[in-house]
């Protein structure tokens, strides 16, 4: 409406200016010619002479042309206003129809999105049509739903497994206490043994809760940033000889500096070393663990390999899921090897630091694990470099 009104105003001004020039030129031409009957013979018998009536003729012509110009401009204004109104109504109708046709997919997408809830994240918009902005928006939303579905499923599994893991030591504690209280002949020794079993179950529960907290901390968006050296961390966490047969540990530790959370990176190294020692060959056999730190393409890297049982290649990826234990079932009365959160914590810490972890199953048995951290960012200098000396 605004642009149409401006266009008509410009047209009206140009036509009015052109009409004014035409009126002036026509009136001047009419005033310079003698009107019929105005020529007469002078007293001296000379030729024809113009009478003063020429000015009257010019004024008359100018007035008539001005009236005609005003009528034409008025008619132009009325017709332009009618045309503007007709085009405004037509534009509103066409704009309503076109906008409705264009926005129809958006209404369908909004309706489908409102019908999707946490219980049916498997549904998708699945918009068909040309490859335009709307289809790109719908495909992006479908990708978001797929990621949300995976996250919700992982959360459901995690909550179910965590509930089971936390309930098991509580059930054991209650059973031990009930048995001790139900025995009328219980003496101090039996009660002490029951207390020790309850204490052991409580310690297992405490370790599980601590592992869950570390996992949650490792999954946060931005960990602390400090200078860390993988070689120093690994050297301080290498397993030492103790009671019973332990696998041989060979270490080759070269400096591997990185910027990250020292506590989380230390827990990562500790979990990998504990898994390599715990999931090794059976007692009495010649087991081994190798640890290597260094820099690969400017990035700090940690490699740990161990001997142990053969791991099926198709089950390597499942080891990073929480509470997954390879070959160990949750059976009462059977000793469990850890809570099944070691590699899950490793994956969460690596993801929080923007690194990458790769695990391969060795054909002879055991695993080969490599963790690579991003290169440290250059330090920012807030002022001129100070010179000493």
N, C-alpha and C positions, 0 to 999 in steps of 0.2 A: 504493500500500500504506500509506504513512504517513498520508495524509489519510483513508483508509478506517478505519484503526485509531483515529485521533483522533475521527472521527465516532462509532464504536461505543463508545469510552470515554465520550464525553459522554452518549450515549444511556443507557449503563449507569448512570452517576452520577445522571442525572435520574430514572430508574426506581427506583433504590435509595432516593433521598430521598423520592420519592412513596410507596413502600411503607412506609417507616419511619413517615411521618405517618399512614398508614392504620392501621397496627398500633396505634399509640398511641391514636388516637381510638376504635377498636373495643374495645380493652382497657378504656379508661376507662368506656365506656358499659356494658359487661358487668358491671363491678364495682359499679355504682350500683344495680343491680336485685336484689331478693331472689331467691335460688335456690329452686326448688320444694322444700318440706319443711323449709325453714329457719325458717319463721314458727311461733311457739308462743305460749301464754298465760302471762303473767307471774304472780307470786305474788299480786298484788293484784287479779287478774281484769281487768286493763286489756287494751287491744287488742294486735294482733300486734307483735312487736319483732324487728328484724334481728339475726341471730346473727353472731358474728365470722367465719363462713365466707365472707363476701363478698370479703375480700382474697384468699383462696385461689382463688376463681373468677376474679378479675381476673388473678392471676398465671398461672393455667392457660390462660386465653384468650390472654394475651400470648405465652406460650411457643409455643402452637400456631400463632398467626399469624406469629411470627418464623420458625419452622421452614418454614411455607408460603412466606414471603417469600424465605428463603434458597434453597429449592428452585426457586422461580420465577426468581430472579436467576441461579442456577447454570445453569438450563436456557437462559435468555436468553444467558448468556455462551457456552455451548457452541454454540447455534444461530448466534450472531453470528460466532464463530470459523469455523464451517463455511461460512457465507455469505461471509466475507471470503476464505477460501481458494479457494472456487469462483470468486468474482469476480476474484481475482488471476490464477488460471489462465486464465480467459476473457479477461481484459485482456491478458495476455501473448500469447495466440494472436491475438487481434484486432489488437493493436498490431504484432505481427510481420507480419501480412498487410497491414495498412494501410501500415506503413512500407515494406514491400517494394514495394507498388504505387506509393507516392509517390516512392520513390527509384529506381524503374526507369528513368525518363528520365535521372537523374543518372549511373547506371551506363552507359547507352548513350552519353551525352555523354563520359564519361571514356574509354570504349573507343575512341570515334571520335577523341578528342583524342590518345590514345596512338598511333593508327595514322597520324596526320598528322606528316609530317617536313618537312625543308627542301626535299625534292624534289617534294612533292605538296601545296604550300600552296594549290592551287586547290580542294581538297576543303573541304566545309563540313559543319557539324552538321545544319543544315536541320531543326530540331525543329519539328514541327507540333503543333497543339493549341490550347487556350484561351490567351488573353493573360494568363498568370500570371507569377509570379516566375521560374520555371524557363525559360519561353520567352524572357523578357527576358534572362536570363543567357546562353542559347544564342545569341540574336541579337547580344548584345554580343561574345561570343566570335567569332562569324562576322565581325563588323566588324573585330575585332582581326586575324583571319587575313587579311582583305582588305588591311589596311594593311601587314601583314608581307609579304604576297606582293608588293605594289608596291615595298616597300623592298628586298626580295631581288632582284627583277628589275632595279631601278635599280642596285643594287650590282654585279650580274653584268655589266650593260652597262658600268658605269663601269670595272670591273676589266679587261674585255676591251678597251675603248677606250684606257685608260691603258697597258696592255701594248703595244698597237699603237703608240701615240704614243712611248713610251719606246724601243721596239725600232727605230723608224725612224732616229733619229740614230745609234744604235749601229751599225746596219748600214751607214749611210753612212760613218761613221768607219772601220770595218773595211775597206770597199771602197776608200776613198781610200788607206789605209795599204798594203793589198795591191797596188794598182796602182803605187804609188811604189816599193815594194820589188821588184816584178817587173820594173821597167824597168832594164836594166843600164846604160843611158846617162843615167840620172837625174843632173842636176847640182844645184848648190846652189839655183838659182832654182826648179826644179821641186819640189824637196823643200820649199822654203819655201812655195810655193803649196799643196802638200799639207798642210803644217802649218796654214796659215791656214784651209783648208777644214775640217780636223779641229777647229780651235779654234772656228769658227763653229757647227759641229754641236754641240759641247760647250756653247756658250752657249745654243743653242736648248733643249738638254736641261735646262740649269740653270733657264731661264725656266719650262719646263714643270713641273719639280719644285717651284719656288717657287709657281707657280699652284696646284698640288695641295695644298701646305701651307696656303696662304691659304684654299682652299676647305674643307679639313678644319677649320681654325680658325674659319671663319665658321659652320660647322654645329654648333659646340659649344653647350651649353645656355645658359651665362651668360657673355656677354662682359664686358669691363671697362666701368666706368661713370664717365665724366668729362664735363664740360661741353664741348660742341663746337659750333661755328658753321659751318653749311654754306657760308655766304658766304665766310668766311676760307679754308676748304679749297678751294673752287672757284676763288677768286682766285689761290691759289698753284699751282693745277694747270692753269690755262688754257694751251692750246698756244701756243707762240711761233712766229713766222715763221722758216723755215729754208730749206735748199736745196730747190729744186723747188717746184712749185705746191702750195699748201695751201688748204683751204677757209677762207672768212672766218668769224671767230668773233665773235658779238655776245653780250655778257653784260649782264644786268641782275640785280645781286646785292644783295638786301636781307637784313638780318639774319635768320637762321633758326636759333635756338639749339635744341639737343637734348642729351640725356644718352646717351652711348654710348661705344664703343671708338674713340678717335681714329684708330688705325692702320687698323682695318677700314672705318670710314666714309670715310677718305681713299682707301683702295683702291677702294671702291665708286665714288666720284666719278671717280677716275682711269680705271677700266675703262670707265665710260660715255663719258667724253670721248675716250678712245682709240678706242673702237668708232665713235663719231660721226665722228671724223676719218678713220679707216682705211676704213670702209665708206661712202664718200661717192661723189660722181660721179667719172668718170674724169679722169685728169690733163689739165690744160689747160682744163677746164670751170669754170664759175663755181659752185663749191660753197659751202655755208654751214653753220654750226652756231650754234644759239642756246642760251644757258644762262640759266636763271632760278632764283633762290632766294628764298624768302619763307616766310610763315606762312599756312596755310590752316586755318581753324577751330581755331586754337590749336595746330596741329601743323606742325613744320618740314617743308618740301617742297622738292624739287629737280626741275626740268623741263629736259630736254635734247631738242632736235629737230634733225634734220639732213636735208640733201638726200642723194640717193643712188639706188641702183637700187630698182625697185618690188619690194616684199616681198609675196608672197601672204598674204592674211589668215589662211588655214588653217595657215600655217607659222610664225606669230608665236610661238605657245606652245612650239614645238619649239626655239626659239632658247635657251630656258632650260635645256635638257638639256646635260649635259657632252659636249664634243667634237662638238657639232653646228655645222656651218658651212653657211650657206645658199649654194648655188650653187657651192661649192668642193669638189671631190672629192679624196680622198687618192690622187693620181697622182704617181708618181715623176717627177722632173724638172720639176715645176710648183711654183712658189713658193706656199707656203701662207700664208694671212693669219691668224696667231695660232694658238693651240692649241685654240680653241673652248671656252674656259672662262670668258670674260669675263662673260657674262650669268649663267652658273651661279653664279659667285662673288657677283655682285650679289644674286641671289635668296637665296643662303644668308646673306649678311650682313643683308639686310632681315628675313628670318625670325628670325634670332638676336636682333634688336633689337625684334621685335614690330611691325614696320611693314608696309607694303604697297607693291607695285610694279605699275604698269600700263604696258603697251606697246601702242601702236597703230601700224598700218601706214598711212602717208600715201598717199593716192591718187596724188600727184605723184611719189612715190618717197621712200625714207628712212623713218625711224621717229620716233615721239613717245613719250618715256619720262618717266614721273612716279614719283618715289619719295617716300613720305610716312612720317614717323616718328611714333611716339606722343608725346603731350605730355609734357614733363618732369614727374616727380613732385615734389610740394612738399617742400622741404627740412625735415628734422626738427631741432627745436631741443632740445638735450640739457640746457639750463639756462636761467636767466633772461637776458633780452636785456640786454646791457651797453650803457650809454649813454656816449658820449664827448662831450667839449666842455666 
